[in-house]
């Protein structure tokens, strides 16, 4: 497990200021672990060493999040958005998405961490929170859509993928036609061939459904 937090999330999660905290945890064959940690150590030679207890703290508290009810009562809209990209694209996606999120009227905070690492790239996990300038349900929904649009635009402009492990579902369905381009027609044709009655996950992936238009909120 290798996770790199930006300075905002490092302060919020680990109480360390002005740094991007890297948390690395590995298990398995000791020889493999030594090799992995050797690479990590070499790459981090110029970095400032943090409290060695931080990985343990992460394990103990990684699933603790503020109760959504308290945010709703405070009039705050918050969510996470995960995307994927190549190592070359990720810095641009991060900078553009955070800047775009902060430019959305009502945003209080925007941050991200790299949550999954692979040979060719990784996943960025954005978190945003805002108090919509327009009250009520419609104002909250409008803010939410603008925030999501900000991350999706920054991602696709840099050649990233609109989802990593959360999938497309309904919320991201509205991005699929533009994201896939001509390949969207191929996906739709494949769905029709395999599911001519349209009973498998109707309305998902932005595909046409015989049951009517899918909710896009």
C-alpha positions, 0 to 999 in steps of 0.5 A: 500500500502506497498513498501520497497525501497533499499538504491539505490532507496531510495536515487534516489526517496526520497533523503535519504541516507544509508537507505531502505525507507518504504512507507505505505499508507492505506485507508478504515475503520478507525478501520482496518487502525488503526490495520494495522498501529499498526502492522507497527508501532510495526515492525518499532520500531527500525527504523529511522523515515523519513519525514512524507511527503514522502508518499504524495510525492510518490503519487504525483510523482509515475508515473514520469520516465525519457523520454525513448528517452533521455536514447536511445540518451545517448546509455543507455538500461534500463528496469524493471523486476518484479518477485514474491516469498515467504518472505523467498526467497525474500532476496536471490533473491534480493541480487543475482539478483542485484549482477548478474545485476551489473556483466553484462558488461556495467551495470551502476545501478541495484536496486529494491523495494518490490512493493506488499505485501501479507501474504505469500510473495511479488513482487520485482521490479528490475530496471537496466540501462546499456551502452552496451559495443558493440554498435548498435542494436545487442549490445543493444539487447544482453545486454538486454537479459543478464540483463533479464537472470540475474534476471530470473536465480536468481529468479528461483534458489531461487524458485521464480516466473518469473513474478508477474503482468506483465505476460509472453508475448513474452519476458519471453516466453523463460524461461517457459519450464525450469521454469514449467518443466513437467507442461509445457507439461500439459499447452501445451496440455490444450492450444491445447484442448481449442484452437485447431486452435491456434488463441488465443494469438499465440506464447505467454507463449512459447507455440508452434504456427502454425503461426511460431516461436515467437520473443524472443527478 
